[in-house]
């Protein structure tokens, strides 16, 4: 699965991911930070997961905690909030 497909998976049909192809094409090249800054928080979480870079995961966690009044303690909690696993 490509990064763009992973970031913009909106559900599953059996074992196959259902991808929002329009969003993947339009926004798939944005960085994790750019996705977050455009309000695409779930996509930013997915991008950070796909990158496997702790720095990106911490960036998303920090931005999320700064944005909300209910901060979370870990990136793992953030994945649960958005229903994303990998």
Backbone bond lengths (Angstrom), bond angles and torsions (degrees), N, CA, C in turn:
res aa  C-N    CA-C-N  psi(-1)  N-CA   C-N-CA  omega(-1)  CA-C   N-CA-C  phi
1 X - - - 1.450 - - 1.535 107.91 -
2 X 1.318 116.31 132.58 1.465 120.03 179.39 1.524 109.96 -75.32
3 X 1.307 114.97 165.85 1.466 120.54 177.83 1.520 110.07 -58.19
4 X 1.327 116.91 -46.88 1.459 121.14 -177.68 1.535 110.98 -61.63
5 X 1.317 116.36 -41.02 1.466 120.30 178.84 1.529 110.65 -65.31
6 X 1.321 116.41 -43.37 1.464 120.15 -179.43 1.526 111.10 -63.77
7 X 1.313 116.35 -45.77 1.465 121.04 -177.26 1.525 111.67 -61.91
8 X 1.313 116.58 -38.58 1.463 119.72 -173.49 1.532 113.31 -109.04
9 X 1.337 116.88 27.80 1.462 120.68 171.53 1.522 107.71 -73.13
10 X 1.323 116.03 125.58 1.463 120.25 -176.67 1.522 112.97 -108.99
11 X 1.308 117.21 -2.52 1.459 121.12 179.17 1.513 109.39 172.04
12 X 1.317 114.35 -170.97 1.464 119.50 -178.12 1.516 110.18 -137.29
13 X 1.320 115.14 145.76 1.456 123.62 172.13 1.518 105.19 -120.07
14 X 1.331 115.73 94.73 1.459 119.74 -171.85 1.511 108.89 68.23
15 X 1.322 117.05 -125.62 1.460 121.84 179.22 1.530 112.68 -91.03
16 X 1.321 117.41 -3.68 1.462 121.36 -176.04 1.526 111.19 -96.79
17 X 1.315 115.63 133.94 1.456 120.53 176.38 1.515 111.18 -76.27
18 X 1.331 115.40 141.76 1.462 121.89 174.24 1.526 106.14 -99.57
19 X 1.322 116.17 118.78 1.458 121.77 -172.77 1.521 110.40 -107.13
20 X 1.335 115.37 136.15 1.463 121.38 171.51 1.526 105.94 -77.62
21 X 1.328 116.16 90.83 1.461 121.49 -172.67 1.525 112.82 -65.98
22 X 1.324 117.15 -33.02 1.461 120.12 179.37 1.533 110.22 -64.18
23 X 1.328 116.65 -47.87 1.465 120.51 178.72 1.525 111.11 -66.36
24 X 1.330 116.66 -39.14 1.462 120.29 178.83 1.529 110.64 -59.78
25 X 1.313 116.09 -41.93 1.463 120.42 -179.46 1.530 111.12 -70.50
26 X 1.323 116.96 -41.72 1.457 121.44 -175.19 1.530 113.22 -77.54
27 X 1.336 116.50 -38.35 1.456 120.07 -172.24 1.529 114.57 -118.49
28 X 1.308 118.22 -1.85 1.459 122.15 -173.08 1.515 115.76 -62.20
29 X 1.292 118.27 -23.19 1.476 120.76 -178.67 1.524 112.68 -90.36
30 X 1.328 118.18 -3.93 1.462 120.45 179.53 1.522 110.11 -70.13
31 X 1.314 115.79 149.41 1.466 120.61 177.23 1.529 109.29 -73.49
32 X 1.311 115.56 169.52 1.459 120.97 177.51 1.523 110.54 -57.15
33 X 1.321 117.12 -47.64 1.469 121.43 -179.58 1.531 111.21 -63.04
34 X 1.321 117.15 -41.19 1.471 120.39 179.84 1.526 110.98 -64.66
35 X 1.326 117.11 -39.63 1.467 120.09 176.98 1.521 109.92 -60.78
36 X 1.329 116.94 -47.57 1.459 120.33 179.80 1.524 110.67 -60.52
37 X 1.323 116.93 -46.91 1.461 121.66 -177.16 1.526 112.55 -63.47
38 X 1.322 117.72 -22.81 1.468 122.12 176.74 1.521 111.88 -90.67
39 X 1.331 116.36 5.17 1.454 120.26 176.63 1.516 114.75 88.03
40 X 1.310 117.13 6.63 1.464 121.69 179.72 1.531 108.61 -94.21
41 X 1.324 115.02 70.42 1.459 120.28 -171.28 1.523 111.47 -68.42
42 X 1.324 117.90 -43.61 1.462 119.20 178.69 1.528 110.20 -61.58
43 X 1.308 117.67 -41.13 1.466 121.17 178.07 1.527 110.12 -63.32
44 X 1.333 117.37 -37.69 1.462 121.01 177.72 1.523 110.92 -65.70
45 X 1.330 116.55 -40.34 1.461 120.47 176.65 1.530 109.42 -61.02
46 X 1.318 116.52 -46.48 1.470 121.08 179.54 1.525 111.29 -62.77
47 X 1.308 116.86 -39.97 1.465 121.19 178.95 1.527 110.35 -62.81
48 X 1.322 116.62 -41.89 1.464 120.74 179.03 1.523 110.82 -65.99
49 X 1.329 116.92 -37.81 1.468 120.38 176.56 1.520 109.67 -63.88
50 X 1.325 116.36 -47.89 1.464 121.15 -176.90 1.526 111.39 -61.33
51 X 1.324 116.53 -37.06 1.470 120.49 -177.78 1.528 112.18 -69.61
52 X 1.322 116.54 -26.01 1.471 122.97 -176.43 1.524 111.96 60.53
53 X 1.334 116.92 17.58 1.460 121.61 179.68 1.528 109.69 -96.19
54 X 1.309 115.68 120.33 1.465 119.80 179.63 1.528 111.01 -59.27
55 X 1.326 116.80 -33.40 1.467 120.56 -179.86 1.528 111.26 -62.20
56 X 1.330 117.45 -38.83 1.469 120.48 178.19 1.515 110.97 -70.51
57 X 1.327 117.09 -38.37 1.457 120.81 178.48 1.528 110.75 -64.18
58 X 1.326 116.39 -42.28 1.464 120.23 177.88 1.525 111.31 -67.31
59 X 1.323 117.06 -36.34 1.463 121.12 176.92 1.522 110.71 -59.60
60 X 1.330 116.35 -47.75 1.469 120.65 -179.92 1.530 110.07 -64.83
61 X 1.313 117.06 -43.37 1.462 120.92 179.08 1.523 110.79 -60.49
62 X 1.320 117.30 -46.55 1.464 121.36 179.43 1.522 111.80 -62.90
63 X 1.331 117.28 -44.05 1.460 120.89 179.49 1.531 110.68 -64.76
64 X 1.338 116.64 -40.84 1.461 120.97 179.18 1.529 109.76 -63.17
65 X 1.315 117.10 -47.18 1.463 120.60 -178.67 1.527 111.74 -64.84
66 X 1.319 118.08 -34.75 1.460 121.48 177.54 1.532 111.30 -69.74
67 X 1.336 116.18 -29.95 1.462 121.31 -176.41 1.524 113.02 -81.44
68 X 1.321 116.68 -35.55 1.463 120.56 -172.85 1.519 111.76 -102.00
69 X 1.298 114.70 162.50 1.459 120.70 175.84 1.512 112.08 -90.00
70 X 1.338 116.11 -1.50 1.457 120.56 -179.11 1.524 109.27 -127.52
71 X 1.319 116.64 81.22 1.461 119.47 -177.43 1.527 112.51 -65.69
72 X 1.302 115.57 153.10 1.463 122.30 176.20 1.524 107.87 -111.05
73 X 1.335 115.77 157.22 1.458 120.46 -173.11 1.522 114.40 -87.05
74 X 1.327 116.65 -24.80 1.464 117.72 -174.50 1.522 111.33 -144.94
75 X 1.327 114.45 161.31 1.460 119.94 176.76 1.527 109.95 -65.99
76 X 1.330 117.39 -32.06 1.463 121.33 177.80 1.535 110.41 -59.95
77 X 1.326 117.27 -40.15 1.469 120.62 176.35 1.524 110.84 -64.72
78 X 1.314 116.27 -39.66 1.460 120.90 179.52 1.527 110.68 -63.02
79 X 1.327 116.97 -39.30 1.469 120.59 176.46 1.525 110.38 -61.05
80 X 1.321 117.92 -40.03 1.462 121.39 178.54 1.522 111.42 -65.45
81 X 1.323 116.54 -40.97 1.474 120.98 179.76 1.527 110.30 -57.95
82 X 1.322 116.91 -41.51 1.461 121.23 -177.13 1.534 113.12 -94.65
83 X 1.310 116.92 1.56 1.463 120.76 175.58 1.512 113.38 66.33
84 X 1.318 116.20 39.43 1.465 121.10 -177.42 1.524 109.04 -115.68
85 X 1.308 115.96 133.48 1.464 120.52 174.61 1.521 108.87 -131.05
86 X 1.290 115.18 157.35 1.469 119.94 176.21 1.505 109.16 -160.30
